[in-house]
């Protein structure tokens, strides 16, 4: 396997772990009437990150790849939003590790998007 393939697999695993983290945060809260909708949104957004990244890696064109990466980035930002809401509604809940990972994934996807824009300008 090449270094590039290793990096792709490592990032894909990070997105899987991110999805699992979102689910784990919500598992004990899902029975709470008020938090259930927030948890559902958080889980949808968090799991969508990896799904879109995986689709990007199997894209049929550069445009398709760019679109899927952009969607993954948007879903990371949506996850960050729901983590803030959940944390605000539940101050004892520690979402710091997942929030940090969301920030890092956001930066990674932004770098990919910026690199694609730079490549198109050349």
PyMOL commands that set and color helices and strands:
alter all, ss='L'
color gray80, all
select helices_A, chain A and resi 3-27+36-57+62-89+96-121
alter helices_A, ss='H'
color red, helices_A
deselect
rebuild
show_as cartoon
